[in-house]
């Protein structure tokens, strides 16, 4: 298998910073907005965005939480082992602007599950989607992100790999290309 680098450590950081500035343009001081990262890997994006926004707004409490979508997925019964992640939402989303965050948007099914799971915590005023990587041309559902780190045109046999300093030792995004038979 071959891997192609999409974003290195420097470009990765610049992309997160750009996404934060775009959020500020639309959400101002976040007094009416919350950030929710989808488990498992969307929480890394959400926490990184939250940390940068907190640095840009010192003293301002910006709400950020983690949402597990395991039991809202349409395929969870098909899996042999189901291990849910923890949901941590200790704030109200009722009548708030929710920024739903995930690392890679592929078919849209995880986002749909996230929207279903989020409703258990209240009815938001508005929901926006932020993704680090948008894999275009592969949707099963009509879902489109509002904020995109990078867009990538991939085929089904390719896999987007997002590495995080916290778990993988480095920040980078790669596409894994399987060797042709």
Residue frames as qw, qx, qy, qz and C-alpha x, y, z in Angstrom:
[[0.000, 0.888, 0.460, 0.000, 0.00, 0.00, 0.00],
 [0.401, 0.270, -0.001, 0.875, 1.13, 3.48, -0.78],
 [0.176, -0.785, -0.459, 0.377, 0.36, 6.65, 1.12],
 [0.312, 0.549, 0.199, 0.749, 0.09, 10.13, -0.29],
 [0.266, -0.372, -0.430, 0.779, 0.56, 13.11, 2.04],
 [0.065, 0.779, 0.501, 0.371, -2.25, 15.68, 1.89],
 [0.186, -0.911, 0.083, -0.359, -1.33, 17.93, 4.84],
 [0.608, 0.150, -0.555, 0.547, 1.90, 18.01, 6.82],
 [0.414, -0.490, -0.550, 0.535, 2.21, 19.29, 10.39],
 [0.116, -0.225, -0.009, 0.967, 2.57, 22.95, 9.37],
 [0.276, -0.166, -0.528, -0.786, -0.32, 22.91, 6.90],
 [0.421, -0.447, -0.789, 0.030, -2.43, 21.02, 9.44],
 [0.277, -0.466, -0.432, 0.721, -2.02, 23.82, 12.00],
 [0.056, 0.126, -0.230, -0.963, -2.74, 26.50, 9.41],
 [0.333, -0.299, -0.735, -0.510, -5.92, 24.67, 8.39],
 [0.374, -0.543, -0.691, 0.297, -7.18, 24.52, 11.98],
 [0.172, -0.382, -0.165, 0.893, -6.43, 28.25, 12.39],
 [0.158, -0.045, -0.473, -0.865, -8.30, 29.09, 9.18],
 [0.370, -0.446, -0.784, -0.223, -11.34, 27.08, 10.30],
 [0.320, -0.519, -0.532, 0.587, -11.33, 28.97, 13.61],
 [0.034, -0.252, 0.084, 0.964, -11.29, 32.33, 11.85],
 [0.275, -0.221, -0.660, -0.663, -14.19, 31.25, 9.65],
 [0.385, -0.522, -0.751, 0.126, -16.15, 30.25, 12.75],
 [0.223, -0.432, -0.302, 0.820, -15.45, 33.63, 14.35],
 [0.082, -0.010, -0.382, -0.920, -16.79, 35.40, 11.27],
 [0.445, -0.328, -0.642, -0.531, -20.12, 33.62, 11.66],
 [0.621, -0.519, -0.583, 0.071, -20.39, 33.10, 15.43],
 [0.074, -0.847, 0.145, -0.505, -18.68, 36.24, 16.78],
 [0.136, -0.563, 0.658, -0.481, -17.98, 35.59, 20.50],
 [0.433, -0.031, -0.899, -0.058, -19.77, 32.20, 20.64],
 [0.270, -0.072, 0.551, -0.787, -22.24, 33.42, 23.28],
 [0.752, 0.193, 0.180, -0.604, -25.07, 31.73, 21.37],
 [0.753, 0.419, -0.477, -0.174, -23.04, 28.85, 19.87],
 [0.719, -0.453, 0.522, -0.074, -21.67, 25.50, 21.03],
 [0.399, 0.528, -0.717, -0.219, -19.19, 23.02, 19.54],
 [0.858, -0.164, 0.416, -0.255, -19.90, 19.29, 19.55],
 [0.169, 0.522, -0.797, -0.253, -17.32, 16.77, 18.36],
 [0.922, 0.035, -0.134, -0.361, -18.50, 13.39, 17.10],
 [0.574, -0.464, 0.675, 0.003, -16.87, 10.38, 18.69],
 [0.789, -0.446, -0.071, 0.417, -14.44, 8.91, 18.14],
 [0.615, -0.005, 0.138, 0.777, -12.17, 11.17, 16.07],
 [0.063, 0.767, 0.303, 0.562, -14.25, 14.28, 15.56],
 [0.535, -0.820, -0.165, 0.122, -13.56, 15.13, 19.19],
 [0.660, -0.218, 0.132, 0.707, -9.89, 15.70, 18.33],
 [0.231, 0.472, 0.336, 0.781, -10.88, 18.32, 15.77],
 [0.331, -0.820, -0.349, -0.310, -13.42, 19.89, 18.14],
 [0.663, -0.649, -0.105, 0.358, -10.94, 20.07, 21.03],
 [0.555, -0.013, 0.204, 0.806, -8.22, 21.56, 18.83],
 [0.036, 0.618, 0.367, 0.695, -10.65, 24.16, 17.47],
 [0.504, -0.802, -0.311, -0.082, -11.92, 24.86, 20.99],
 [0.682, -0.430, -0.038, 0.591, -8.37, 25.32, 22.32],
 [0.383, 0.189, 0.253, 0.868, -7.50, 27.80, 19.58],
 [0.176, -0.715, -0.387, -0.555, -10.75, 29.73, 20.00],
 [0.619, -0.717, -0.270, 0.171, -10.18, 29.85, 23.77],
 [0.589, -0.217, 0.064, 0.776, -6.75, 31.38, 23.12],
 [0.158, 0.389, 0.354, 0.835, -8.31, 33.96, 20.82],
 [0.418, -0.656, -0.219, -0.589, -11.02, 34.79, 23.40],
 [0.376, 0.074, -0.733, 0.562, -9.23, 34.65, 26.79],
 [0.171, 0.060, 0.545, -0.819, -11.65, 34.60, 29.70],
 [0.652, 0.120, -0.152, -0.733, -14.61, 33.65, 27.48],
 [0.497, -0.076, 0.852, -0.146, -16.14, 30.23, 28.16],
 [0.542, 0.299, -0.499, -0.606, -16.82, 28.55, 24.83],
 [0.798, -0.096, 0.481, -0.351, -18.92, 25.41, 25.24],
 [0.457, 0.440, -0.725, -0.269, -17.46, 22.23, 23.73],
 [0.750, -0.194, 0.525, -0.352, -18.66, 18.67, 24.14],
 [0.045, 0.259, -0.922, -0.283, -18.26, 15.11, 22.85],
 [0.755, 0.135, 0.158, -0.622, -21.13, 13.11, 21.36],
 [0.275, -0.145, 0.939, 0.145, -21.23, 9.34, 20.89],
 [0.598, 0.267, -0.207, -0.727, -23.35, 8.22, 17.93],
 [0.052, -0.198, 0.977, 0.065, -22.88, 4.44, 18.26],
 [0.253, 0.333, 0.882, -0.217, -26.50, 3.50, 18.93],
 [0.403, 0.689, 0.183, -0.573, -27.86, 6.00, 16.42],
 [0.060, 0.435, -0.714, -0.545, -25.91, 4.53, 13.49],
 [0.818, 0.218, -0.073, -0.527, -27.87, 2.53, 10.95],
 [0.748, 0.329, -0.576, -0.001, -25.21, -0.22, 10.95],
 [0.225, -0.579, 0.649, -0.439, -24.49, -0.72, 14.66],
 [0.859, -0.112, 0.384, -0.320, -26.31, -4.07, 14.82],
 [0.862, 0.473, -0.184, 0.000, -24.20, -5.38, 11.94],
 [0.209, 0.684, -0.619, 0.325, -21.00, -5.02, 13.88],
 [0.742, -0.122, -0.645, 0.134, -19.75, -7.92, 15.96],
 [0.489, -0.375, -0.458, 0.641, -18.39, -5.83, 18.80],
 [0.011, -0.821, -0.237, -0.519, -20.01, -2.54, 19.73],
 [0.536, -0.344, -0.370, 0.676, -17.99, -0.38, 22.10],
 [0.049, 0.919, 0.290, 0.261, -19.60, 3.01, 22.66],
 [0.403, 0.253, -0.268, 0.838, -17.54, 6.06, 23.52],
 [0.187, -0.531, -0.566, 0.601, -18.41, 8.55, 26.24],
 [0.076, 0.752, 0.360, 0.547, -20.76, 11.43, 25.60],
 [0.383, -0.414, -0.360, 0.743, -19.87, 14.60, 27.47],
 [0.001, 0.551, 0.312, 0.774, -22.31, 17.44, 26.96],
 [0.339, -0.465, -0.611, 0.544, -22.65, 19.41, 30.18],
 [0.073, 0.280, 0.009, -0.957, -24.44, 22.40, 28.66],
 [0.527, 0.554, 0.525, -0.374, -27.75, 23.18, 27.01],
 [0.250, -0.009, 0.623, 0.741, -28.08, 23.03, 23.23],
 [0.166, 0.715, 0.675, -0.071, -31.71, 24.12, 23.26],
 [0.218, 0.952, 0.214, -0.013, -32.09, 27.12, 20.93],
 [0.378, -0.695, 0.397, 0.465, -28.29, 27.35, 20.39],
 [0.621, 0.671, -0.357, -0.191, -26.26, 27.38, 17.20],
 [0.843, -0.313, 0.428, 0.094, -24.56, 23.99, 17.16],
 [0.378, 0.694, -0.577, -0.207, -21.33, 23.41, 15.27],
 [0.964, -0.087, 0.246, -0.054, -21.16, 19.65, 14.72],
 [0.097, 0.785, -0.594, -0.150, -17.56, 18.56, 14.13],
 [0.964, -0.012, 0.262, 0.051, -16.04, 15.44, 12.55],
 [0.410, -0.531, 0.526, 0.523, -12.66, 14.60, 11.09],
 [0.048, -0.118, 0.764, 0.633, -13.66, 13.05, 7.74],
 [0.634, 0.370, 0.279, -0.620, -16.95, 13.39, 5.87],
 [0.131, -0.147, 0.895, 0.401, -17.40, 10.40, 3.61],
 [0.071, -0.380, -0.857, -0.341, -20.90, 8.93, 3.15],
 [0.283, -0.398, -0.012, -0.872, -22.68, 11.27, 5.57],
 [0.692, -0.367, -0.597, -0.173, -24.07, 8.45, 7.68],
 [0.505, -0.217, -0.528, 0.647, -22.09, 9.39, 10.80],
 [0.039, -0.090, 0.063, -0.993, -23.31, 12.97, 10.53],
 [0.561, -0.335, -0.449, -0.609, -26.91, 11.78, 10.23],
 [0.688, -0.338, -0.611, 0.197, -26.40, 9.65, 13.33],
 [0.333, -0.062, -0.348, 0.874, -24.88, 12.64, 15.09],
 [0.277, -0.240, -0.136, -0.920, -27.90, 14.78, 14.32],
 [0.691, -0.375, -0.538, -0.303, -30.21, 12.05, 15.64],
 [0.641, -0.254, -0.538, 0.484, -28.13, 11.69, 18.82],
 [0.168, 0.129, -0.171, 0.962, -27.88, 15.44, 19.33],
 [0.430, -0.440, -0.334, -0.714, -31.67, 15.84, 19.46],
 [0.675, -0.408, -0.595, 0.154, -31.64, 13.85, 22.73],
 [0.451, -0.266, -0.317, 0.791, -29.99, 16.93, 24.30],
 [0.112, 0.661, 0.268, -0.692, -32.39, 19.57, 22.99],
 [0.549, 0.677, 0.443, 0.211, -33.57, 21.29, 19.87],
 [0.423, -0.288, 0.135, 0.848, -30.91, 23.61, 18.44],
 [0.295, 0.758, 0.101, -0.573, -31.71, 26.85, 16.66],
 [0.615, 0.699, -0.315, -0.187, -29.30, 25.95, 13.86],
 [0.845, -0.276, 0.399, 0.226, -26.84, 23.16, 13.06],
 [0.420, 0.803, -0.393, -0.154, -23.67, 23.67, 11.04],
 [0.977, -0.058, 0.109, 0.171, -21.10, 21.07, 10.05],
 [0.044, 0.856, -0.509, -0.078, -17.32, 21.49, 10.28],
 [0.983, 0.009, 0.130, 0.128, -15.09, 18.75, 8.86],
 [0.379, -0.662, 0.471, 0.444, -11.35, 18.56, 8.56],
 [0.102, -0.200, 0.802, 0.553, -11.54, 16.47, 5.37],
 [0.675, 0.402, 0.229, -0.575, -14.40, 16.40, 2.87],
 [0.322, -0.077, 0.864, 0.379, -14.26, 13.30, 0.68],
 [0.493, 0.390, -0.047, -0.776, -16.38, 14.54, -2.18],
 [0.583, 0.278, -0.582, -0.495, -18.29, 12.33, -4.60],
 [0.345, 0.039, -0.931, 0.109, -19.07, 9.59, -2.11],
 [0.374, -0.099, 0.427, -0.818, -22.23, 10.64, -0.27],
 [0.099, -0.305, -0.943, -0.089, -24.99, 8.22, 0.57],
 [0.086, -0.772, -0.572, 0.262, -26.99, 11.10, 2.07],
 [0.290, 0.753, 0.181, 0.562, -27.45, 14.71, 0.94],
 [0.536, -0.784, -0.100, 0.297, -25.16, 16.23, 3.60],
 [0.543, 0.618, -0.067, 0.564, -22.73, 19.05, 2.90],
 [0.558, -0.410, -0.330, 0.642, -20.28, 20.73, 5.30],
 [0.024, 0.985, 0.170, 0.027, -20.39, 24.44, 6.11],
 [0.147, -0.869, 0.468, 0.060, -16.69, 24.57, 7.04],
 [0.968, 0.217, -0.027, 0.120, -14.08, 22.45, 5.25],
 [0.516, -0.659, 0.394, 0.381, -10.41, 22.02, 6.10],
 [0.019, 0.401, -0.710, -0.578, -9.55, 20.35, 2.79],
 [0.832, 0.317, 0.146, -0.431, -11.54, 18.69, 0.03],
 [0.216, -0.387, 0.855, 0.270, -10.27, 15.46, -1.49],
 [0.797, 0.282, -0.217, -0.488, -11.47, 13.49, -4.47],
 [0.234, -0.355, 0.903, -0.061, -11.01, 9.83, -3.61],
 [0.652, 0.009, -0.618, -0.439, -12.30, 6.51, -4.82],
 [0.834, -0.426, -0.053, -0.346, -13.89, 3.88, -2.59],
 [0.923, -0.008, -0.264, 0.278, -10.73, 1.78, -2.34],
 [0.353, 0.446, -0.342, 0.748, -8.74, 4.73, -0.92],
 [0.549, -0.662, -0.479, 0.178, -8.74, 5.59, 2.76],
 [0.069, 0.792, -0.166, 0.583, -8.16, 8.98, 4.34],
 [0.722, -0.319, -0.456, 0.411, -5.98, 8.78, 7.45],
 [0.105, -0.865, 0.097, -0.482, -5.94, 11.68, 9.91],
 [0.701, -0.087, -0.499, 0.502, -3.09, 11.49, 12.40],
 [0.321, -0.892, -0.065, -0.311, -3.16, 13.45, 15.66],
 [0.216, 0.595, -0.588, 0.503, -0.23, 14.49, 17.80],
 [0.580, -0.419, 0.414, -0.563, -2.15, 13.32, 20.87],
 [0.911, -0.046, 0.350, -0.213, -2.52, 9.71, 19.70],
 [0.891, 0.405, 0.095, 0.182, -0.22, 9.23, 16.70],
 [0.653, -0.396, 0.117, 0.635, 2.72, 11.47, 17.59],
 [0.191, -0.133, 0.350, 0.907, 2.22, 13.84, 14.66],
 [0.442, 0.619, 0.350, -0.547, -0.41, 15.94, 12.94],
 [0.063, 0.322, -0.644, -0.691, -0.89, 15.03, 9.30],
 [0.752, 0.352, 0.333, -0.447, -3.41, 13.81, 6.77],
 [0.096, -0.331, 0.833, 0.434, -2.70, 11.08, 4.25],
 [0.834, 0.237, -0.052, -0.496, -4.58, 9.07, 1.64],
 [0.481, -0.281, 0.825, 0.091, -3.81, 5.37, 1.64],
 [0.655, 0.443, -0.337, -0.510, -3.89, 3.92, -1.87],
 [0.827, -0.132, 0.543, -0.055, -4.23, 0.18, -2.10],
 [0.109, -0.398, 0.749, 0.518, -2.00, -1.52, -4.64],
 [0.749, 0.309, -0.155, -0.565, -3.80, -2.71, -7.75],
 [0.774, -0.140, 0.617, -0.019, -3.96, -6.45, -8.25]]
